[in-house]
């Protein structure tokens, strides 16, 4: 009986933890996109380093041990991803806001539309 009570209480608590989260703000979305871009670049750098190390090991093997063995088939060259460059976003540099008008000033009239 205690097991059933424990399971039911655990289920009741877990249903309360499944509340809907509020939507992300634009700033949070931009930070998440930037973090994803950094991670993707880091993965490209890691792939490049792994490729270079494989080439080095293979070259050493064929130089020392591979006498009389056929050279491996051609493989694609390692591509260096270069330094990380953050993406330029328009959200990061918003357009300059117009200067605030004095408190007693009338708002500027909108130009009339020509039809």
Secondary structure, 3 states (H helix, E strand, C coil): CHHHHHHHHHHHHHHHCCCCCCCCCHHHHHHHHHHHHHHHHHHHHHHHHHHHHHHHHHHHHHHHCCCCCCCCCCCCCCCCCCCCCCCCCCCCCCCCCCCCCCCCCCCCCCCCCCC
